[in-house]
């Protein structure tokens, strides 16, 4: 055992868009001499093994993977994942920390790095008496917006009285009282506000998590100062120990990847044939469409997007997850497939870093509740449409 090494336990929120930046940060810490334990939910751990084999979670002697029970169903929804992190994560995480600290082969846990919405990581760190740092994987604008959810509720703005808010113009309401966020409308705030239920789990969890972040010894943001200067100044007045070290994608790309190549936590089987297709396309000519790991939609919505891409006449690479349609398999019309022959490539998942850095990609299209994709766009020098 190398007792000199500091031991950081990294606890991401168990969704792909949160796992990726936590992995990038973990690699950076590892490159600076930290022993790393990276903690996945049991569901994601099994999924990695199913799609990528045992090698996916083998790790390195000083970069290890562990899993904690989650009780998730075979096809967990976003609310189910939030329920696990809010109610069922603490006990198994504490048990894991005890196991790590009891092992003579490992350095003792010296800090916990947890996702900004993983409150169980904070509680565990407090209980075992080690420092903790939180990584906020979205933009600082989203963080500051969520910090003001409580005031939105106190003003009687949200939760909404009925579903009419979707179409009656309510979402156009100016929100001009949040410092550092001028010219905002209600619809510009993180989408957790779009509920009529005061007990909505995702709304309440996001609100509680942002407040807990302010109590952390420090908060790491996946952004850079010049990009969100005004917002960062407001957050610094509430929590002075903040660090902007983004885009993490760019920083981790600059590491020597010889030993880090095996540390890939893609939760879907990556289809690499899209890279061969991109190799045949002109520079900066292709639209890359990826709605992320949690967004779901109706089949009607999927078809509307499909025909929009077809009618654009631009070449495109489109990631259509098997579970993207609510409650059913995604089926695209035969006429659409005929219309896009030769200029459209559809895949269930892809090696995103390779795609984003490919010279053929010129535009990124995503559905986001924050401007996380703007950070990604800056990292890869791309134009972006955020829907």
C-alpha positions in Angstrom: 0.0 0.0 0.0 1.2 3.5 -0.8 0.2 5.2 2.4 1.4 8.6 1.2 -1.2 8.9 -1.5 -4.4 10.9 -0.9 -7.5 8.8 -1.5 -10.4 10.5 -3.2 -13.8 8.7 -3.5 -15.7 10.0 -6.5 -19.5 9.7 -6.4 -21.3 10.8 -9.6 -25.0 11.1 -10.1 -25.8 7.8 -12.0 -26.6 9.3 -15.4 -24.2 9.5 -18.4 -24.1 13.3 -18.5 -22.9 13.4 -14.9 -20.6 10.3 -15.0 -18.6 11.7 -17.9 -17.4 15.0 -16.2 -16.8 13.2 -12.9 -14.6 10.7 -14.7 -12.7 13.5 -16.4 -12.1 15.1 -13.0 -11.1 11.7 -11.5 -8.5 11.3 -14.2 -7.1 14.7 -13.5 -6.8 13.9 -9.8 -5.3 10.6 -10.6 -2.7 12.2 -12.9 -1.7 14.4 -9.9 -1.0 11.4 -7.6 -4.4 10.6 -6.0 -5.6 7.1 -5.4 -9.1 7.1 -6.9 -12.2 5.0 -6.0 -15.0 5.7 -8.5 -18.4 4.7 -7.3 -21.2 3.5 -9.6 -24.7 2.4 -8.9 -25.1 -1.3 -9.1 -27.4 -0.9 -12.0 -24.8 1.0 -14.0 -22.0 -1.4 -12.9 -23.9 -4.4 -14.3 -24.8 -2.5 -17.4 -21.1 -1.6 -18.0 -20.2 -5.3 -17.7 -23.0 -6.4 -20.0 -22.0 -3.9 -22.8 -18.3 -3.7 -22.4 -17.2 -6.8 -20.4 -15.4 -7.2 -17.1 -12.5 -5.1 -18.4 -14.7 -2.0 -18.2 -14.7 -2.1 -14.4 -11.2 -3.6 -13.9 -9.6 -0.2 -13.5 -6.0 0.3 -12.4 -4.2 -0.6 -9.2 -4.7 3.0 -7.9 -7.9 3.7 -9.9 -10.6 1.3 -8.7 -14.3 0.9 -9.4 -16.9 0.0 -6.8 -20.6 -0.3 -6.9 -23.4 0.3 -4.3 -26.9 -1.3 -4.3 -29.6 0.9 -5.8 -32.7 -1.3 -6.1 -33.5 0.2 -9.5 -35.8 -1.6 -12.0 -34.5 -2.9 -15.3 -35.5 0.3 -17.1 -35.2 3.1 -14.5 -36.9 6.4 -15.1 -35.3 9.7 -14.1 -37.6 10.0 -11.0 -36.6 6.5 -9.9 -32.9 7.5 -10.1 -33.6 10.6 -8.1 -35.5 8.6 -5.6 -32.4 6.3 -5.1 -30.0 9.2 -4.7 -32.3 11.0 -2.2 -33.5 8.1 -0.1 -31.5 4.9 -0.5 -27.9 6.0 -1.3 -26.5 6.9 2.1 -26.5 3.6 3.9 -24.7 1.5 1.2 -22.3 4.4 0.5 -21.3 4.5 4.2 -20.9 0.7 4.2 -18.5 1.0 1.2 -16.5 3.8 2.9 -16.1 1.6 5.9 -14.9 -1.3 3.7 -12.4 1.0 2.0 -11.0 2.3 5.3 -10.7 -1.2 6.7 -8.6 -2.5 3.8 -4.9 -2.8 4.5 -4.2 -2.7 0.8 -5.7 0.8 0.4 -4.8 4.3 1.7 -7.5 5.7 4.0 -10.2 7.8 2.5 -9.0 11.4 2.7 -11.8 13.2 0.8 -15.1 12.7 -1.1 -15.8 14.3 -4.4 -19.5 14.1 -5.0 -21.9 15.3 -7.7 -23.7 18.5 -6.8 -27.0 16.7 -6.6 -25.7 13.7 -4.6 -26.5 14.9 -1.0 -25.7 11.5 0.4 -22.0 12.1 -0.4 -22.1 15.2 1.8 -23.8 13.4 4.7 -21.4 10.5 4.5 -18.3 12.8 4.5 -19.7 14.6 7.5 -20.3 11.4 9.4 -16.8 9.9 8.8 -15.1 13.3 9.3 -13.4 13.9 6.0 -13.5 17.0 3.7 -15.9 16.9 0.7 -15.9 18.8 -2.6 -18.9 19.0 -4.9 -18.8 19.0 -8.7 -21.6 20.9 -10.4 -21.7 19.3 -13.9 -24.1 21.8 -15.5 -23.6 25.6 -16.0 -23.4 28.1 -13.2 -26.5 29.7 -14.6 -28.5 26.5 -13.9 -27.0 26.4 -10.4 -28.0 30.0 -9.6 -31.4 29.5 -11.1 -32.0 26.4 -8.9 -30.8 28.4 -5.9 -33.8 30.6 -6.4 -36.4 27.9 -6.7 -37.3 28.5 -3.1 -38.0 32.1 -3.7 -40.1 31.2 -6.8 -42.2 29.1 -4.5 -42.5 31.8 -1.9 -43.7 34.3 -4.5 -46.4 31.8 -5.5 -45.0 31.4 -9.1 -44.3 27.7 -8.9 -45.4 24.9 -8.7 -48.0 25.9 -11.3 -51.7 25.7 -10.5 -52.5 23.5 -13.6 -51.1 22.2 -16.8 -52.2 25.4 -18.7 -48.8 26.9 -18.0 -47.4 25.0 -21.0 -49.4 26.9 -23.6 -51.0 30.0 -22.0 -47.9 32.2 -22.0 -47.1 31.8 -18.3 -43.6 30.7 -19.2 -42.9 34.0 -20.9 -43.1 35.8 -17.5 -40.0 38.0 -17.0 -37.8 37.0 -14.1 -35.7 40.1 -13.5 -34.9 39.8 -9.8 -32.2 37.2 -9.8 -28.8 39.0 -9.6 -26.4 38.1 -12.4 -29.1 36.8 -14.6 -30.7 39.7 -16.6 -33.3 39.3 -19.3 -34.5 35.9 -18.0 -37.9 34.5 -18.5 -39.5 31.7 -16.5 -39.0 29.3 -19.4 -35.2 30.0 -19.3 -34.9 28.5 -15.8 -34.0 24.8 -15.3 -37.0 22.6 -16.4 -37.5 21.1 -12.9 -39.8 24.1 -12.3 -42.3 22.8 -14.8 -44.5 20.9 -12.3 -47.9 21.3 -10.7 -47.0 19.1 -7.8 -45.5 20.7 -4.7 -44.1 17.3 -3.7 -42.5 16.7 -7.1 -39.3 14.7 -6.3 -37.0 16.1 -8.9 -38.0 19.7 -8.2 -37.5 19.3 -4.4 -34.3 17.3 -4.8 -32.7 19.9 -7.1 -33.8 22.7 -4.7 -32.3 20.9 -1.6 -29.1 19.9 -3.4 -28.3 23.4 -4.5 -28.6 24.8 -1.0 -26.5 21.9 0.4 -23.8 22.8 -2.2 -23.3 26.2 -0.5 -22.3 24.4 2.7 -19.5 22.5 0.9 -15.9 23.2 1.6 -15.7 24.1 -2.1 -17.6 23.7 -5.3 -16.0 22.8 -8.7 -17.8 24.1 -11.8 -17.4 22.6 -15.2 -17.0 26.0 -16.8 -14.5 28.9 -17.2 -14.6 32.3 -15.6 -14.8 34.4 -18.7 -17.8 32.5 -19.9 -20.1 33.0 -16.9 -18.3 35.9 -15.1 -21.4 37.8 -13.8 -23.1 34.6 -12.4 -19.8 33.4 -10.8 -19.4 36.7 -9.0 -22.9 36.3 -7.5 -22.2 32.7 -6.5 -18.9 33.7 -4.9 -20.7 36.1 -2.7 -22.6 33.1 -1.2 -19.9 30.5 -1.3 -16.4 32.0 -1.7 -14.5 28.7 -2.3 -15.5 28.0 -5.9 -13.3 26.8 -8.7 -13.9 27.0 -12.4 -11.7 24.3 -14.1 -13.7 23.6 -17.3 -14.1 22.6 -19.9 -13.1 19.3 -18.2 -13.3 17.7 -21.6 -10.4 19.8 -22.8 -8.3 19.3 -19.7 -8.7 15.5 -19.6 -8.0 15.3 -23.4 -4.6 16.8 -22.7 -3.6 14.0 -20.3 -1.3 11.2 -21.4 -4.0 8.6 -22.3 -1.7 5.5 -22.2 -2.9 4.3 -18.8 -6.3 6.1 -18.9 -7.6 4.5 -22.2 -9.2 1.7 -20.3 -11.2 4.1 -18.1 -14.3 4.5 -20.2 -17.7 4.5 -18.6 -20.1 4.7 -21.5 -23.4 3.1 -20.4 -24.4 2.2 -23.9 -22.6 0.0 -26.4 -20.7 2.4 -28.7 -21.2 1.8 -32.4 -18.0 2.9 -34.1 -19.2 2.6 -37.7 -20.3 6.2 -37.5 -16.7 7.3 -37.4 -16.0 5.5 -40.7 -19.1 7.3 -42.2 -17.8 10.7 -40.9 -14.5 10.0 -42.5 -16.3 10.2 -45.9 -17.9 13.6 -45.2 -16.6 17.1 -45.9 -15.1 19.2 -43.0 -17.6 20.9 -40.7 -20.5 19.7 -42.9 -22.3 17.3 -40.5 -25.0 18.1 -37.8 -24.5 15.9 -34.7 -27.8 15.3 -32.9 -27.7 13.7 -29.4 -30.4 14.3 -26.8 -28.3 12.8 -24.0 -28.9 9.9 -21.6 -32.2 10.9 -19.8 -34.4 12.8 -22.3 -37.5 10.9 -23.4 -40.2 12.0 -25.9 -43.3 10.7 -27.7 -43.0 8.9 -31.0 -44.8 11.9 -32.6 -42.1 14.2 -31.3 -39.4 11.9 -32.6 -41.0 11.9 -36.0 -41.2 15.7 -36.1 -37.5 15.9 -35.3 -36.8 13.3 -38.0 -38.6 15.2 -40.7 -37.0 18.4 -39.6 -33.6 16.9 -40.1 -34.6 15.4 -43.4 -36.0 18.7 -44.7 -32.9 20.6 -43.6 -31.0 18.9 -46.5 -27.9 18.9 -44.3 -25.9 15.7 -43.6 -26.4 14.5 -40.0 -25.4 12.0 -37.4 -28.3 11.2 -35.1 -28.1 9.2 -31.8 -31.5 7.6 -31.2 -31.3 5.6 -27.9 -33.4 2.4 -27.7 -35.3 3.9 -24.8 -35.8 7.5 -26.1 -39.5 7.0 -26.8 -41.7 6.9 -23.7 -42.9 3.4 -23.0 -42.2 2.0 -26.4 -39.6 1.3 -29.0 -38.6 4.1 -31.3 -39.8 3.5 -34.9 -38.9 5.9 -37.7 -41.0 6.0 -40.9 -39.7 4.1 -43.9 -40.3 7.2 -46.0 -37.9 9.1 -43.8 -35.2 6.4 -44.1 -35.6 6.7 -47.9 -35.4 10.5 -47.8 -32.1 10.6 -45.9 -30.2 7.9 -47.9 -26.6 9.0 -48.3 -26.6 12.0 -46.0 -28.1 10.7 -42.7 -26.5 8.2 -40.2 -28.6 6.9 -37.3 -27.0 5.1 -34.4 -28.1 4.0 -30.9 -25.0 5.4 -29.3 -21.5 6.5 -30.4 -18.1 7.3 -29.0 -19.0 10.9 -28.3 -15.5 12.3 -27.7 -14.3 11.0 -31.0 -17.4 12.3 -32.8 -17.2 15.8 -31.3 -13.5 16.1 -32.2 -14.0 14.8 -35.7 -13.3 17.4 -38.4 -16.6 16.6 -40.3 -18.8 17.8 -37.3 -19.8 21.4 -37.7 -23.0 21.8 -35.6 -24.2 20.2 -32.3 -27.9 19.9 -31.7 -29.1 19.0 -28.2 -32.1 19.3 -25.9 -30.8 20.8 -22.6 -32.2 22.4 -19.5 -28.9 24.3 -19.1 -26.0 25.5 -21.2 -23.8 22.5 -20.5 -23.6 22.0 -24.2 -22.2 25.5 -24.7 -19.2 24.4 -22.6 -18.9 21.3 -24.8 -19.2 23.5 -27.9 -16.3 25.7 -26.7 -14.2 22.7 -25.9 -14.5 21.4 -29.5 -15.0 24.7 -31.3 -18.4 23.9 -32.6 -21.6 25.8 -33.3 -24.6 24.6 -31.3 -28.4 24.8 -31.2 -29.8 24.0 -27.8 -33.5 23.1 -27.9 
